[in-house]
Amino acid sequence: MLAGRDPERAAIAALLDAARAGRGGALVVRGVPGAGKSALLDDASATAPDLRVLRTSGVESESPLAFAALQRLLWPLRTRVGALPVPQAAALRAAMGEAEGEGDRFLAFLGTLSLLADAAEESPLLVVVDDAHWLDDASSAALLFAARRLQAERVALLFAARDGDARRFEAGDLPTVVLGGVTGADADALLSHRAGTGIDPAVRDQLVAGTGGNPLALVELAGVLTAGQLTGRAPLPTPLPLTGGVERAFLDRYRRLDEAARLFLLVAATDDTARLTVVRDAAERLDATDAALDAVERSGLLRVDGDAVSLHHPLVRSAVYRAATSAQRRAAHRVLADVLTGDPERRAWHRAAAADRPDEGVVAALDQVAERAAARGGHEAASAAWARAAELTAGGEARGRRLYLAASSAWLGAHASRASALARAAAADVTDPVPRARLLALQGQIEWNTRSLNDGYDLVLRAAEASVGVDAELVVQLAMLAASLAAFGARSPRAVDPTALVAGPAPNSPPRVRAAWALLHGFGAVARGDWAAAAESFRCAFTLTEADPVDDHVLQPNLGIAAMLIDDDERGLRLHEQQLTAARRDGALTMVEHALTRGVHFQIATGAWSRAAGSAAEALPLAAGTGHPGLTALPTAQLALVAALRGDDTAERHLDEVAEIRDKHQVGITDGLVADLAHWARGLRAAARPATALHHLEQITGPAWRRLAALDLFDAAVRGDRRDLALAWLAELEQFAAGTGLPAATAVVEHGRALLDADGDGDGDAEVHFRRALAAHVGSPRLPDRARTHLAFGEHLRRARRRVDAREQLRTALALFEDLGAGPWAERAAQELRAAGETARRRDVTTATGLTPQEHQVAALVRQGLSNRDVAAQLFVSARTVDFHLRNCYAKLGISSRAELTALALDV
């Protein structure tokens, strides 16, 4: 029975009411063993007859099996899978073991969300997940993916997870209720219901004190204490029978069984199929027959319903399994493996659990399990299988190879700490040059993404050195990767030049090899400040890959980095859009997050600020879902910067979040970039206080972001009487402009010269420099910089009392700032225009700055002609959520059709 829990029941009722109204959500119920989590879930199911209920639960022994719990949950919906988009359907069938072949884990996650949303169209859906801490990692990731994206769906997702266990259910971002102990009338009700008699209040209080009010402990005590003890006529035993924890009560019953019954119960506790035929067939091999089954059922520790067998409580499983000797546990696993001939994955794991020494047959079976799991996106399960296979491998390269595969799968499954530990273990056995180079590269990738850029760089250098003279293509790729990290400021204690590791490629080398070689030398030139050589090498790489496009997961991101380093905005936008399109098509969420966040640089530079905010907002939950909280710092910082550019006060909240993330988590390679974005945003927020603004702007270290923020620094330096700083910055920009020949760079240089001249520290011809800057802006896509030049020129002309000439420049500046949604700058232009003698009137602008980032993303994709279902697939949400945001777009923009939406200019 369920006693009390009124606040928790109210929270669940609110969740269900919201689902009925089309506002999906999730709730996690946490508590120690026996707190009543399962009872609360049962109560929710029983009190919602109008909701369709789907259930699953985690099983400790099943946790290595990829998607096992998800398969049970979605089994009733399996006939609907065919209606999903083909890539989602294929991935979900592969994940559920219904189809052979490769499947993408994130497409399976999206298929889960789509399947639940589609089923909820018929009636609201309650998804109940008990013992979530024992979910297999792939099922947990899929369900959390869905839970974090429930918006306009009629779906309520209810988890129950145990606190205080070695294995945790990590869902800190979801709403949570925590079950404490019961007292007073609630404890009375539990005790009386179980004992069938009234309870003396003093006895009740003693039992509550002795159990902490744990409901299961109270119920178990009521079953073992006498009526005299419960009514206070006889003293309570000292200590209470429960001493040692709730499990003790179960163990007492277990130990009163005969040997055969205990063996039967051990087999049931070791099994994860919950099928009576499997348990009984296996138990018979240990001479535990139907008589043993009868005894176990009479003890109340096990229930049979048809062919389904279940234990009285999850603690029965752990108590019984732990009470057995290691030999008894191995015997139970061995007989289960013998009977599970039609289930190769479970059979392999039982064989592995039964083995206590190297066994080639078991290792081969685990290899197959790992390969199948990896093929359908179950990276955590693949890692566990290869790690266990390595334990059962005698040693040498074979053991090292399996540990490397386990580490690689753990990394793909977003378990950085485990991946790092497995990779370190592999290092002792991997000695062959090419496998060792790949292992070192993996270690470097883990290191630079989660901990130290410099340590990661050194590991990649060592990987490149290991492959020299062994694999020409691999050494080019690794050296290029090392040089890319060096261009971001990575340093090694060893004096190794990546460019010196690689000779020039043969003329008939594949384009991707020649492109990697060109990138290698371009990154090397950036590291030494030779912008002319960098631009030449990067443009060579661009030409090679545009003439013969390649699909290379290392080369493509580094082409985008190259474009960023030389301010090639148009190519950068195109490259990241191509990466994003391919990643969306493939359902590769990590690459979607990468393309989104790296593309923001170019969107901010060119004034596509709504797109930038939308990209960062979409990337944020994707970064959170990787299992590396530090990765959320970058999209959060990008949101802060866009808000600061627009004069939006939410910038402060985002900046506080960035500081908290950096304080609590390792950010890895993006930490310098995150810091630069935060400094720029804080400099913008302090624009009215030049000294404070300069304090932040001076701390920007990344060359690309220093150039983007250059006009803010010039403005603050001149207004704050720090011409020395402006001159130093100008010299850096002049070197870059001369080397690359980019119009955008030339425009900024001329703008800086004009400001210095206007302030009396130049050649005295500010107007000439302003006009040169505006002429250069014609060839540049950087509209924010162009608007700033018009404003600065107008301000200069007004101060020179050329009010009529000033108005022309200020009108243009105001129009551009309004289109950009740059509130503070638009206000400054309007004030200058009024000072020049003209009333500044607000224009009806066509930008959709009033849309939320997600609404802007939806609108942008709909404008490309995509259906709601296609948009949902690209944004990793449900079609119902897309429809919800699209209707909001119509209402905000005052339109009523997709055609009208397509006709609007939503961004500059």
GIBEL-V926702 format. One record per residue. N is the residue number from 1. RES is the residue in one letter. PHI is phi in radians with two decimals (none if undefined). Layout:
n=(N/N)
res=(RES/RES)
phi=(PHI/PHI)
This chain:
n=(1/2/3/4/5/6/7/8/9/10/11/12/13/14/15/16/17/18/19/20/21/22/23/24/25/26/27/28/29/30/31/32/33/34/35/36/37/38/39/40/41/42/43/44/45/46/47/48/49/50/51/52/53/54/55/56/57/58/59/60/61/62/63/64/65/66/67/68/69/70/71/72/73/74/75/76/77/78/79/80/81/82/83/84/85/86/87/88/89/90/91/92/93/94/95/96/97/98/99/100/101/102/103/104/105/106/107/108/109/110/111/112/113/114/115/116/117/118/119/120/121/122/123/124/125/126/127/128/129/130/131/132/133/134/135/136/137/138/139/140/141/142/143/144/145/146/147/148/149/150/151/152/153/154/155/156/157/158/159/160/161/162/163/164/165/166/167/168/169/170/171/172/173/174/175/176/177/178/179/180/181/182/183/184/185/186/187/188/189/190/191/192/193/194/195/196/197/198/199/200/201/202/203/204/205/206/207/208/209/210/211/212/213/214/215/216/217/218/219/220/221/222/223/224/225/226/227/228/229/230/231/232/233/234/235/236/237/238/239/240/241/242/243/244/245/246/247/248/249/250/251/252/253/254/255/256/257/258/259/260/261/262/263/264/265/266/267/268/269/270/271/272/273/274/275/276/277/278/279/280/281/282/283/284/285/286/287/288/289/290/291/292/293/294/295/296/297/298/299/300/301/302/303/304/305/306/307/308/309/310/311/312/313/314/315/316/317/318/319/320/321/322/323/324/325/326/327/328/329/330/331/332/333/334/335/336/337/338/339/340/341/342/343/344/345/346/347/348/349/350/351/352/353/354/355/356/357/358/359/360/361/362/363/364/365/366/367/368/369/370/371/372/373/374/375/376/377/378/379/380/381/382/383/384/385/386/387/388/389/390/391/392/393/394/395/396/397/398/399/400/401/402/403/404/405/406/407/408/409/410/411/412/413/414/415/416/417/418/419/420/421/422/423/424/425/426/427/428/429/430/431/432/433/434/435/436/437/438/439/440/441/442/443/444/445/446/447/448/449/450/451/452/453/454/455/456/457/458/459/460/461/462/463/464/465/466/467/468/469/470/471/472/473/474/475/476/477/478/479/480/481/482/483/484/485/486/487/488/489/490/491/492/493/494/495/496/497/498/499/500/501/502/503/504/505/506/507/508/509/510/511/512/513/514/515/516/517/518/519/520/521/522/523/524/525/526/527/528/529/530/531/532/533/534/535/536/537/538/539/540/541/542/543/544/545/546/547/548/549/550/551/552/553/554/555/556/557/558/559/560/561/562/563/564/565/566/567/568/569/570/571/572/573/574/575/576/577/578/579/580/581/582/583/584/585/586/587/588/589/590/591/592/593/594/595/596/597/598/599/600/601/602/603/604/605/606/607/608/609/610/611/612/613/614/615/616/617/618/619/620/621/622/623/624/625/626/627/628/629/630/631/632/633/634/635/636/637/638/639/640/641/642/643/644/645/646/647/648/649/650/651/652/653/654/655/656/657/658/659/660/661/662/663/664/665/666/667/668/669/670/671/672/673/674/675/676/677/678/679/680/681/682/683/684/685/686/687/688/689/690/691/692/693/694/695/696/697/698/699/700/701/702/703/704/705/706/707/708/709/710/711/712/713/714/715/716/717/718/719/720/721/722/723/724/725/726/727/728/729/730/731/732/733/734/735/736/737/738/739/740/741/742/743/744/745/746/747/748/749/750/751/752/753/754/755/756/757/758/759/760/761/762/763/764/765/766/767/768/769/770/771/772/773/774/775/776/777/778/779/780/781/782/783/784/785/786/787/788/789/790/791/792/793/794/795/796/797/798/799/800/801/802/803/804/805/806/807/808/809/810/811/812/813/814/815/816/817/818/819/820/821/822/823/824/825/826/827/828/829/830/831/832/833/834/835/836/837/838/839/840/841/842/843/844/845/846/847/848/849/850/851/852/853/854/855/856/857/858/859/860/861/862/863/864/865/866/867/868/869/870/871/872/873/874/875/876/877/878/879/880/881/882/883/884/885/886/887/888/889/890/891/892/893/894/895/896/897/898/899/900/901/902/903/904/905/906/907/908)
res=(M/L/A/G/R/D/P/E/R/A/A/I/A/A/L/L/D/A/A/R/A/G/R/G/G/A/L/V/V/R/G/V/P/G/A/G/K/S/A/L/L/D/D/A/S/A/T/A/P/D/L/R/V/L/R/T/S/G/V/E/S/E/S/P/L/A/F/A/A/L/Q/R/L/L/W/P/L/R/T/R/V/G/A/L/P/V/P/Q/A/A/A/L/R/A/A/M/G/E/A/E/G/E/G/D/R/F/L/A/F/L/G/T/L/S/L/L/A/D/A/A/E/E/S/P/L/L/V/V/V/D/D/A/H/W/L/D/D/A/S/S/A/A/L/L/F/A/A/R/R/L/Q/A/E/R/V/A/L/L/F/A/A/R/D/G/D/A/R/R/F/E/A/G/D/L/P/T/V/V/L/G/G/V/T/G/A/D/A/D/A/L/L/S/H/R/A/G/T/G/I/D/P/A/V/R/D/Q/L/V/A/G/T/G/G/N/P/L/A/L/V/E/L/A/G/V/L/T/A/G/Q/L/T/G/R/A/P/L/P/T/P/L/P/L/T/G/G/V/E/R/A/F/L/D/R/Y/R/R/L/D/E/A/A/R/L/F/L/L/V/A/A/T/D/D/T/A/R/L/T/V/V/R/D/A/A/E/R/L/D/A/T/D/A/A/L/D/A/V/E/R/S/G/L/L/R/V/D/G/D/A/V/S/L/H/H/P/L/V/R/S/A/V/Y/R/A/A/T/S/A/Q/R/R/A/A/H/R/V/L/A/D/V/L/T/G/D/P/E/R/R/A/W/H/R/A/A/A/A/D/R/P/D/E/G/V/V/A/A/L/D/Q/V/A/E/R/A/A/A/R/G/G/H/E/A/A/S/A/A/W/A/R/A/A/E/L/T/A/G/G/E/A/R/G/R/R/L/Y/L/A/A/S/S/A/W/L/G/A/H/A/S/R/A/S/A/L/A/R/A/A/A/A/D/V/T/D/P/V/P/R/A/R/L/L/A/L/Q/G/Q/I/E/W/N/T/R/S/L/N/D/G/Y/D/L/V/L/R/A/A/E/A/S/V/G/V/D/A/E/L/V/V/Q/L/A/M/L/A/A/S/L/A/A/F/G/A/R/S/P/R/A/V/D/P/T/A/L/V/A/G/P/A/P/N/S/P/P/R/V/R/A/A/W/A/L/L/H/G/F/G/A/V/A/R/G/D/W/A/A/A/A/E/S/F/R/C/A/F/T/L/T/E/A/D/P/V/D/D/H/V/L/Q/P/N/L/G/I/A/A/M/L/I/D/D/D/E/R/G/L/R/L/H/E/Q/Q/L/T/A/A/R/R/D/G/A/L/T/M/V/E/H/A/L/T/R/G/V/H/F/Q/I/A/T/G/A/W/S/R/A/A/G/S/A/A/E/A/L/P/L/A/A/G/T/G/H/P/G/L/T/A/L/P/T/A/Q/L/A/L/V/A/A/L/R/G/D/D/T/A/E/R/H/L/D/E/V/A/E/I/R/D/K/H/Q/V/G/I/T/D/G/L/V/A/D/L/A/H/W/A/R/G/L/R/A/A/A/R/P/A/T/A/L/H/H/L/E/Q/I/T/G/P/A/W/R/R/L/A/A/L/D/L/F/D/A/A/V/R/G/D/R/R/D/L/A/L/A/W/L/A/E/L/E/Q/F/A/A/G/T/G/L/P/A/A/T/A/V/V/E/H/G/R/A/L/L/D/A/D/G/D/G/D/G/D/A/E/V/H/F/R/R/A/L/A/A/H/V/G/S/P/R/L/P/D/R/A/R/T/H/L/A/F/G/E/H/L/R/R/A/R/R/R/V/D/A/R/E/Q/L/R/T/A/L/A/L/F/E/D/L/G/A/G/P/W/A/E/R/A/A/Q/E/L/R/A/A/G/E/T/A/R/R/R/D/V/T/T/A/T/G/L/T/P/Q/E/H/Q/V/A/A/L/V/R/Q/G/L/S/N/R/D/V/A/A/Q/L/F/V/S/A/R/T/V/D/F/H/L/R/N/C/Y/A/K/L/G/I/S/S/R/A/E/L/T/A/L/A/L/D/V)
phi=(none/-1.94/-1.96/1.23/1.11/-1.08/-1.08/-1.19/-1.13/-1.16/-1.11/-1.19/-1.06/-1.13/-1.08/-1.20/-1.10/-1.11/-1.09/-1.03/-1.54/1.50/-2.13/-1.18/-2.99/-2.43/-2.55/-1.90/-1.78/-2.02/3.06/-1.26/-0.94/1.47/-1.31/1.80/-1.10/-1.11/-1.09/-1.18/-1.14/-1.07/-1.10/-1.07/-1.16/-1.25/-1.68/-2.25/-1.15/-1.50/-1.80/-1.37/-1.90/-2.01/-2.26/-2.72/-2.69/-1.44/-2.24/-0.95/-1.29/-1.66/-1.04/-1.39/-1.65/-1.07/1.13/-1.11/-1.18/-1.13/-1.04/-1.12/-1.13/-1.56/-0.95/-1.14/-1.79/-1.07/-1.24/-1.53/-1.04/-1.10/-1.45/-1.30/-0.90/-0.93/-1.09/-1.16/-1.08/-1.11/-1.15/-1.22/-1.10/-1.13/-1.10/-1.49/1.33/-1.67/-2.54/-1.47/1.85/-1.43/-2.43/-1.60/-1.06/-1.30/-1.17/-1.15/-1.07/-1.13/-1.08/-1.07/-1.06/-1.10/-1.13/-1.13/-1.13/-1.14/-1.10/-1.27/-1.15/-1.37/-2.75/-0.98/-2.10/-1.97/-1.83/-1.94/-2.18/-1.66/0.84/-1.07/-1.16/-1.80/-1.06/-1.11/-1.05/-1.17/-1.13/-1.04/-1.11/-1.13/-1.25/-1.20/-0.99/-1.15/-1.04/-1.34/-2.03/-1.27/-2.28/-1.76/-1.55/-1.58/-2.30/-1.99/-1.99/-2.08/-1.86/-2.19/-2.44/-1.49/-1.61/1.37/-1.79/-1.09/-1.79/-1.97/-1.72/-1.51/-2.50/-1.11/-1.53/-1.66/-0.98/-2.42/-2.11/-2.03/-1.52/-1.68/-1.38/-1.76/-2.48/0.95/-1.08/-1.16/-1.13/-0.97/-1.08/-1.11/-1.14/-1.16/-1.12/-1.34/-1.48/1.28/-2.63/-1.21/-2.05/-1.16/-0.96/-1.16/-1.12/-0.97/-1.15/-1.12/-1.18/-1.08/-1.12/-1.30/-1.99/1.21/1.29/-1.14/-1.01/-1.13/-1.10/-1.11/-1.10/-1.14/-1.12/-1.07/-1.47/-1.92/-1.46/-1.40/-1.04/-1.11/-1.18/-1.25/-1.61/1.53/-1.37/-2.23/-1.22/-1.26/-1.14/-2.20/-1.32/-1.09/-1.01/-1.53/-0.90/1.81/1.94/-1.08/-1.02/-1.03/-1.09/-1.21/-1.14/-1.05/-1.15/-1.06/-1.29/-1.40/-1.36/-1.33/-1.04/-1.12/-1.15/-1.14/-1.14/-1.06/-1.16/-1.11/-1.07/-1.10/-1.25/-1.44/-1.22/-2.25/-1.59/1.07/-1.87/-1.07/-1.06/-1.16/-1.10/-1.17/-1.08/-1.20/-1.12/-1.06/-1.23/-1.87/1.14/-1.79/-1.71/-1.09/-1.11/-1.17/-1.06/-1.02/-1.13/-1.18/-1.11/-1.13/-1.26/1.44/-1.50/-2.51/-2.16/-2.13/-2.32/1.16/-1.71/-1.70/-2.10/-2.46/-1.55/-0.98/-2.74/-0.94/-1.17/-1.06/-1.04/-1.19/-1.12/-1.19/-1.11/-1.30/-1.32/-1.33/-1.34/-1.08/-1.14/-1.13/-1.14/-1.09/-1.11/-1.12/-1.10/-1.13/-1.26/-1.16/-1.07/-1.09/-1.61/-1.62/-1.20/-1.64/-2.25/-1.07/-1.21/-1.09/-1.08/-1.09/-1.20/-1.17/-1.08/-1.14/-1.21/-1.44/-1.48/-2.22/-2.76/-0.91/-2.60/-1.09/-1.14/-1.16/-1.07/-1.09/-1.15/-1.18/-1.00/-1.16/-1.03/-1.10/-1.11/-1.16/-1.12/-1.10/-1.13/-1.84/1.52/-1.54/-1.13/-1.13/-1.14/-1.10/-1.07/-1.08/-1.18/-1.19/-1.13/-1.18/-1.08/-1.11/-1.07/-1.69/-1.77/-1.04/2.57/1.42/-1.05/-1.11/-1.14/-1.07/-1.08/-1.19/-1.17/-1.09/-1.10/-1.12/-1.15/-1.08/-1.17/-1.09/-1.14/-1.11/-1.53/1.18/-2.07/-1.12/-1.11/-1.14/-1.05/-1.11/-1.13/-1.15/-1.13/-1.10/-1.15/-1.19/-1.00/-1.20/-1.89/-1.62/-2.11/-1.06/-1.00/-1.20/-1.02/-1.18/-1.09/-1.17/-1.14/-1.09/-1.12/-1.11/-1.05/-1.12/-1.07/-1.07/-1.16/-1.28/-1.45/-2.08/-2.38/-2.07/-1.10/-1.14/-1.15/-1.10/-1.07/-1.10/-1.14/-1.18/-1.02/-1.10/-1.11/-1.11/-1.09/-1.17/-1.66/-1.07/1.35/-2.04/-2.46/-1.10/-1.18/-1.16/-1.16/-1.10/-1.09/-1.22/-1.13/-1.06/-1.10/-1.11/-1.14/-1.08/-1.14/-1.11/-1.13/-1.59/1.75/-1.18/-2.38/-2.08/-1.18/-1.72/-1.41/-2.09/-1.70/-0.99/-1.18/-1.38/-1.43/-2.20/-1.40/-1.05/-1.24/-1.14/-1.00/-1.64/-1.12/-1.03/-0.95/-1.16/-1.25/-1.16/-1.16/-1.11/-1.11/-1.13/-1.09/-0.93/-1.31/-1.15/-1.11/-1.06/-1.16/-1.08/-1.05/-1.76/1.37/-1.63/-1.23/-1.13/-1.14/-1.10/-1.09/-1.11/-1.17/-1.11/-1.16/-1.12/-1.09/-1.07/-1.10/-1.08/-1.42/-1.34/-1.26/-2.46/-0.97/-2.16/-1.94/-2.38/-1.25/-1.68/-1.17/-1.06/-1.06/-1.34/-1.12/-1.12/-1.11/-1.05/-1.06/-1.18/-1.17/-1.97/0.99/-1.53/-1.13/-1.11/-1.21/-1.08/-1.07/-1.16/-1.09/-1.27/-1.19/-1.12/-1.06/-1.16/-1.07/-1.15/-1.17/-1.11/-1.07/-1.50/1.21/-1.56/-1.09/-1.11/-1.31/-1.06/-1.06/-1.09/-1.13/-1.10/-1.23/-1.31/-1.22/-1.01/-0.93/-1.29/-1.16/-1.16/-1.08/-1.64/1.58/-1.47/-1.27/-1.14/-1.13/-1.09/-1.13/-1.11/-1.10/-1.14/-1.15/-1.25/-1.25/-1.03/-1.19/-1.16/-1.12/-1.10/-1.34/-1.35/1.54/-1.98/-0.99/-1.06/-1.20/-1.31/-1.11/-1.14/-1.09/-1.16/-1.13/-1.16/-1.09/-1.09/-1.17/-1.06/-1.09/-1.16/-1.05/-1.57/1.33/-1.56/-1.18/-1.12/-0.97/-1.11/-1.10/-1.11/-1.14/-1.10/-1.13/-1.04/-1.07/-1.16/-1.08/-1.14/-1.28/-1.71/-2.34/-1.32/-1.71/1.35/-1.09/-1.48/-1.09/-1.09/-1.12/-1.05/-1.09/-1.08/-1.08/-1.13/-1.12/-1.10/-1.05/-1.19/-1.11/-1.11/-1.14/-1.79/-0.99/-1.28/-2.13/-0.91/-1.13/-1.18/-1.05/-1.11/-0.95/-1.42/-1.13/-1.11/-1.52/-1.25/-1.89/-1.21/-0.96/-1.11/-1.36/-1.09/-1.22/-1.11/-1.60/-1.03/-1.16/-1.18/-1.20/-1.00/-1.07/-1.20/-1.17/-1.20/-1.22/-1.66/1.00/-2.11/-1.13/-1.03/-1.19/-1.08/-1.14/-1.12/-1.14/-1.09/-1.09/-1.10/-1.22/-1.11/-1.10/-1.15/-1.10/-1.15/-1.31/-1.67/1.20/-1.35/-1.01/-1.07/-1.20/-1.07/-1.07/-1.16/-1.07/-1.14/-1.06/-1.11/-1.08/-1.12/-1.09/-1.16/-1.14/-1.09/-1.63/1.53/-2.33/-2.83/-1.51/1.42/-2.19/-1.06/-1.08/-1.05/-1.18/-1.07/-1.21/-1.14/-1.09/-1.14/-1.12/-1.19/-1.05/-1.03/-1.64/-2.11/-1.47/-1.47/-1.09/-1.02/-1.15/-1.07/-1.07/-1.15/-1.17/-1.02/-1.13/-1.11/-1.12/-1.09/-1.09/-1.09/-1.14/-1.16/-1.14/-1.46/1.14/-1.77/-1.14/-1.15/-1.13/-1.11/-1.03/-1.04/-1.17/-1.24/-1.06/-1.10/-1.06/-1.07/-1.08/-1.16/-1.12/-1.15/-1.11/-1.29/1.36/-1.55/-0.96/-1.05/-1.27/-1.10/-1.12/-1.13/-1.13/-1.13/-1.11/-1.12/-1.14/-1.14/-1.14/-1.48/1.65/-2.22/-1.31/-1.52/-1.83/-1.19/-1.65/-1.44/-1.60/-1.73/-1.27/-1.79/-1.19/-1.43/-1.34/-1.22/-0.95/-1.24/-1.09/-1.15/-1.07/-1.07/-1.07/-1.09/-1.31/-1.08/-1.14/-1.45/1.62/-1.38/-1.31/-1.01/-1.17/-1.21/-1.09/-1.03/-1.11/-1.33/-1.66/1.02/-2.33/-1.57/-1.11/-1.16/-1.14/-1.05/-1.05/-1.07/-1.20/-1.13/-1.12/-1.12/-1.05/-1.00/-1.13/-1.24/-1.63/1.19/-2.21/-2.46/-2.61/-1.16/-1.10/-1.13/-1.10/-1.10/-1.34/-1.40/-1.69/-1.53/-2.67/-1.29)
